[in-house]
Each structure stands twice: as structure tokens, then as C-alpha cells.
Amino acid sequence: MIKKNTVPIQFLLILLVFCFLTGISGCGKKGFPVAPDAFTPMAVNDLNTIIGEGMITLYWTIPERNTNGSKLTDLAGFTVFRSKATFDSSDCLDCPKKFKRLADIRLRGKLYKKAKVKESIMEYVDKDLTARTTHTYKVLSYNLDGMSSKDSNLVEVKWQMPAYQ
């Protein structure tokens, strides 16, 4: 006679009840999963320009807060973008602008040569200008984790004359 391995029915019932109770009790707050807060810097909202002889100086206030309202303690730098359109170009007015990265201004270590900080104002000088061209600029701030802000306000400069070197 062959002996079969049988498990008492009481043991199976206890195991089933234990799994059921463990599953419904769980831990934590019930609801949909939520991604952790991404602390991104506030966007620059006061980008402006000063037109000089052969140059355009961009300036803006350095953000002090993250988008969630917390203090911005890990600001790493700014990325400056520029779009160019010639006065006689056939670009449509409603078409999106094509921005190219103009500069990456890192605040840690040696500051970018065309940039400087005055109190809480960041300045960047653009001398690479094209005559009879509309230059449009925007700036993004980013933190040490590489998280970027939303786009700043856009500023547009109609550059008539050739840039002096």
C-alpha cells in the first residue's frame, strides 16, 4: 500500500484565511499610486534685454523657490535659447519658433565667460548677432538633479545693424 501525503484541511483553511486577511489589511493609504514630488525650479518670469553697441544683454532675477513653494537650494544653472528669423524671411507668423541652445551657464565652479551675477540678477551678453534679424530669447533654470523649469517669458529684439567686434 502506497501512502499519500495529505495535508489536513484545517491547515489549508488557516492558510487561506491568513492570506485573505493579509491582503485586505495591507499598509499605507489606499488610493491610486502617486509619483513623488519633483522639485523643479520656478520659471524665470522677468527675462529682459538691454541693447548695447554690438551686443544684446539679457538679464533676469535668479529664482529662489521650487514649483512646490519650497526654498530652491540646489540651483545649478541656466540654459539660454535663441531663435533667429530674418526680416525678409517667409516664416509664417503663427508657426512655432525653432530655438537652439545658445549657452549653458553653470553656477557651480567657474562661471560662463559671457555671464555674470549681480546680487540676485543674472546677466548674459550675446554678441553673435546677425543684421536684419529678429532674435528671440528664452531661459530655463535647472537644479543639480538636472530638472529644468518651464520656459521663461520670451523677449524679442529686432537687430538692424551689423554687430561690432
C-alpha positions as CSV (number, residue, x, y, z in Angstrom):
1,M,0.0,0.0,0.0
2,I,1.3,3.4,-1.0
3,K,1.0,6.3,1.5
4,K,-0.2,9.6,0.0
5,N,1.0,12.8,1.5
6,T,-2.2,14.5,2.7
7,V,-2.4,18.0,4.2
8,P,-5.1,18.4,6.8
9,I,-8.0,20.6,5.6
10,Q,-7.7,22.7,8.7
11,F,-4.2,23.8,7.8
12,L,-5.4,24.8,4.3
13,L,-8.3,26.8,5.7
14,I,-6.0,28.7,8.2
15,L,-3.5,29.4,5.4
16,L,-6.4,30.7,3.2
17,V,-7.8,33.0,5.9
18,F,-4.2,34.3,6.7
19,C,-3.6,35.2,3.0
20,F,-7.0,36.9,2.8
21,L,-6.5,39.0,6.0
22,T,-3.0,40.0,5.0
23,G,-4.2,41.1,1.5
24,I,-7.1,43.3,2.7
25,S,-5.2,44.9,5.6
26,G,-2.1,45.9,3.7
27,C,-0.3,49.0,4.7
28,G,-0.3,52.7,3.7
29,K,-3.0,54.9,2.4
30,K,-5.5,53.4,-0.1
31,G,-5.7,55.0,-3.5
32,F,-4.0,55.4,-6.8
33,P,-0.2,55.5,-6.8
34,V,1.3,59.0,-6.9
35,A,4.7,59.9,-8.1
36,P,6.9,61.7,-5.6
37,D,7.1,65.4,-5.9
38,A,9.7,66.6,-8.5
39,F,11.3,69.7,-7.1
40,T,11.8,71.8,-10.2
41,P,12.9,75.4,-10.1
42,M,10.4,78.1,-10.7
43,A,10.5,79.5,-14.2
44,V,12.2,82.8,-14.9
45,N,9.3,85.3,-15.5
46,D,11.2,88.6,-15.9
47,L,13.6,88.0,-18.8
48,N,14.5,91.3,-20.3
49,T,17.1,92.9,-22.6
50,I,19.4,95.9,-22.8
51,I,20.5,96.8,-26.3
52,G,24.2,98.0,-26.5
53,E,26.7,98.7,-29.1
54,G,27.1,95.4,-30.9
55,M,25.5,93.4,-28.2
56,I,22.3,92.3,-26.5
57,T,22.5,91.9,-22.7
58,L,19.8,89.5,-21.3
59,Y,19.0,89.8,-17.6
60,W,16.7,88.1,-15.2
61,T,16.1,87.5,-11.5
62,I,17.5,84.3,-10.1
63,P,14.6,82.1,-8.9
64,E,14.5,81.5,-5.1
65,R,11.7,78.9,-5.0
66,N,10.8,75.5,-6.4
67,T,7.5,75.0,-8.2
68,N,6.0,73.4,-5.0
69,G,6.9,76.6,-3.0
70,S,9.9,75.2,-1.1
71,K,13.2,77.1,-1.0
72,L,15.4,76.5,-4.0
73,T,18.7,75.3,-2.5
74,D,20.1,73.3,-5.4
75,L,20.1,75.7,-8.4
76,A,22.8,74.6,-10.8
77,G,22.5,76.9,-13.7
78,F,20.6,78.3,-16.7
79,T,20.2,77.4,-20.3
80,V,19.8,80.2,-22.8
81,F,18.0,79.6,-26.0
82,R,17.7,81.8,-29.1
83,S,15.6,81.7,-32.3
84,K,16.5,83.8,-35.3
85,A,14.3,84.9,-38.2
86,T,15.5,87.3,-40.9
87,F,13.3,90.4,-41.7
88,D,12.7,89.2,-45.2
89,S,12.1,85.6,-44.4
90,S,8.9,83.9,-45.4
91,D,8.4,82.4,-41.9
92,C,4.8,82.3,-41.0
93,L,3.9,84.4,-38.0
94,D,1.9,81.7,-36.4
95,C,4.5,78.9,-36.8
96,P,6.4,77.8,-33.7
97,K,9.9,79.3,-33.3
98,K,12.9,77.0,-33.7
99,F,15.1,77.6,-30.6
100,K,18.7,76.5,-30.4
101,R,20.7,76.3,-27.3
102,L,22.9,79.4,-27.1
103,A,24.6,78.9,-23.7
104,D,24.7,76.7,-20.6
105,I,25.5,78.9,-17.6
106,R,26.7,76.7,-14.7
107,L,26.6,78.4,-11.3
108,R,29.0,75.8,-9.7
109,G,32.7,76.3,-10.4
110,K,33.9,78.8,-12.9
111,L,31.1,81.0,-14.3
112,Y,30.5,81.1,-18.1
113,K,32.6,83.9,-19.6
114,K,29.7,85.8,-21.1
115,A,27.7,85.7,-17.9
116,K,27.8,87.4,-14.5
117,V,25.8,87.6,-11.3
118,K,25.0,91.0,-9.7
119,E,23.2,90.4,-6.4
120,S,20.2,88.3,-7.4
121,I,20.3,89.3,-11.1
122,M,21.8,87.1,-13.8
123,E,23.3,88.7,-16.9
124,Y,24.3,87.1,-20.2
125,V,25.8,89.0,-23.2
126,D,25.1,87.9,-26.8
127,K,27.5,89.4,-29.4
128,D,26.9,86.8,-32.0
129,L,24.2,88.9,-33.8
130,T,23.0,88.9,-37.4
131,A,21.9,92.1,-39.1
132,R,18.3,92.5,-40.2
133,T,17.3,89.6,-38.0
134,T,14.8,89.2,-35.2
135,H,16.4,87.4,-32.2
136,T,14.0,85.8,-29.8
137,Y,15.3,84.5,-26.4
138,K,14.1,82.3,-23.6
139,V,15.8,80.9,-20.5
140,L,15.4,77.7,-18.4
141,S,16.8,77.2,-14.9
142,Y,17.8,73.8,-13.8
143,N,18.8,72.1,-10.5
144,L,21.6,69.7,-9.5
145,D,19.4,66.7,-10.4
146,G,19.0,68.1,-14.0
147,M,15.4,69.0,-13.5
148,S,14.5,72.1,-15.7
149,S,12.0,74.8,-15.1
150,K,9.3,75.7,-17.6
151,D,10.2,78.2,-20.3
152,S,10.7,81.8,-19.3
153,N,8.9,84.6,-20.9
154,L,10.1,85.3,-24.4
155,V,11.9,88.5,-25.4
156,E,12.3,89.6,-28.9
157,V,14.9,92.0,-30.4
158,K,14.9,93.3,-34.0
159,W,18.6,93.7,-34.8
160,Q,19.1,96.2,-37.6
161,M,22.8,96.9,-37.8
162,P,25.7,94.5,-38.0
163,A,27.4,93.6,-34.7
164,Y,30.7,95.3,-34.0
165,Q,33.5,93.1,-32.9
